[in-house]
Amino acid sequence: MLPLLFCFAVKFSVTHIQSSICIFKFITGHDCIGCGMTRALNEILNLNFASAYAYNPRVFIVAPLLVVAWVQTLNIALKENKKYHYKSGYVEREE
């Protein structure tokens, strides 16, 4: 569910927010190492890899790491969910 929310947030921020949300850029006036990452992730979601690279080449490192982190988190959540069972509206842990 969280990755879907993330994808929606990326799409929304790219299409509706016109100003930069980067604090580093706001304070210094220079691009930070992550500037363009949201737009690059959006381009990857649209399968426009050349545009993604143009926005921020580091996206090809960050995007796979995000997928790995999501899969690991999902795996942990599913394992933890198996430890619990529900009875009459209460969560009881199986020992």
C-alpha positions, 0 to 999 in steps of 0.5 A: 500500500505504501509504494502505491501511495508513494507513486501517487505522491510523486505523480502529484508533486511533479504535476501540481507543485511548481516550486522546489521543495529542496531546503538546501536549494532554498538556503544556498541557491544551488542544486543538491545531490538529490535535486531532480530525483522526484522528477527522475522517479516519475520518469522511471514510472513512465518508463522514460529512462533517458529523461530520468537520467537527464533529471538525475543520473543517480536515480538508477542507484536510488530506484533499485534500492527503494524497490529492495527496501520495499520488498524487505519491509513487505517480507518483514511485515508478512512474517510479523503478521503470521505471529499474530492471530485475531480473536474477538476483535483483539490481537493475541500473539501466538507463542 
